[in-house]
Structure formats: C-alpha cells, structure tokens
Amino acid sequence: MKFAVIVFPGSNCDVDMYHAIKDELGEEVEYVWHDETDLSRFDGILLPGGFSYGDYLRSGAIARFSNVMQEVIKAAEAGKPVLGVCNGFQILLEAGLLPGAMKRNENLKFMCRPVNLVVANNETAFTSAYEKNEVISVPIAHGEGNYYCDEETLQTLKENNQIVFTYEENPNGSLEDIAGITNERGNVLGMMPHPERAVDSLLGSADGLKLFQSIVKNWRESHVTTA
C-alpha cells in the first residue's frame, strides 16, 4: 500500500507521519507538496498536523484552496482512505469532506499532552484492530480542537455511527467529547489527537499504530486476492 503525506506551508507533523508509515508500519510513503495535481498513484492520503499557512483567517481555511485538495476530494470520492490529523482534520472540515467546525479550546490555551481516547466505533477502516470501547493513550497538540456542529448534524453523526473517538476526559470543550469522526461512507477520518506520535513505546505509547494497521488490513482485504 502506498501513502501520500500532504505537505502544506506550515505543516510540522509531516515527518512524524512519514516515520509512522515507513519505519513502524513498513509501507511505501511519499511527501507530496500542496501544489500537486495528481494523487492517482497513491492508495491512501494523509493530511498531517501543523499550522498550514500560519493558521491565518482560520485553521485550515487557506489550505482548503490548495491545488492538492481537489485531488484529495477526488480520492475521497473514489473511496480511498483519507486521514486528517489535527490541522489535517481542520482542513477536511473546511473542505466540506467532514461536517462541523473547530473553535478555540475552551480554556483558550494551546495544550500538548497525552490523553485517553475511547474507541467508540471499531467497525471502520481505521479502527478494526481495536476493541469497541478500548481506551488508548494518544497525545494532543492543539489550540483549536473544540469540535462543534449543530443539533441536526450531531444527530446524523450518532445515527450513522460516525463518532469514532471520544475523549475519556474532555480537554478542550469539544461537543459530546468528540475527538474524531468519519464521513458517512466511512473512508474519511478526522481526529485531533496524533496517532502518528503514538506508534512506539519509546514515545510513551504505541496505541496509535493499530489505526494505521487497520487501514492497511482493510485495503489489503479489498484489493489483494489470493488463489
């Protein structure tokens, strides 16, 4: 399986994501600059964290108009797995690939520390290696991670089982403790915590590795046939 790590001006978690895929997962991966106009050679798309375009106007608001985002949308529409982490999640929201919006953290402070997440849905391409309601340790690093959506959207998220990760103890005021959601089809995941920073016990936790293993397992089951 071949992954693209999308790099915007201001991305700063692209190296972490690359390391997680190449060194821990053992899959192919390339850095892809934001002006790329063809992602057809990739099987999975990864939007890393950081401060794309300095978070001017609003986190992800400018990156959403980068050339590469039209290709990310095409990949999502084709059913390819698309993962947006932290700023990547914010970009997916701005691009309309996921519903809702991000507000400043409730305490108006940037927070960087490990948090416990609950796997609310383990029946996705991103979470099949986890147990339902499994508690995992994954770090956060954000100032605008307070997820919000209107009541109608929230009801839809619940009915379609699109809420994938929730915070065991809400650090940022996020609605319904939401830490990560998918689109209705289930092939686009946005999450504020950083699984790529939890892929080796030397980093304090390897709990994030199962997310990437789930992506590869699902892809192989869908694309690799045996005689």
Secondary structure, 3 states (H helix, E strand, C coil): CEEEEEECCCECCHHHHHHHHHHHHCCEEEEEECCCCCCCCCCEEEECCECHHHHCCCCCCCHHHCHHHHHHHHHHHCCCCEEEECHHHHHHHHCCCCCCEEECCCCCCCEEEEEEEEECCCCCCCCCCCCCCCEEEEEEEECCCEEECCHHHHHHHHHCCCEEEEECCCCCCCHHHEEEEECCCCCEEEECCCHHHCCEHHHCECCCHHHHHHHHHHHHHHHCCCC
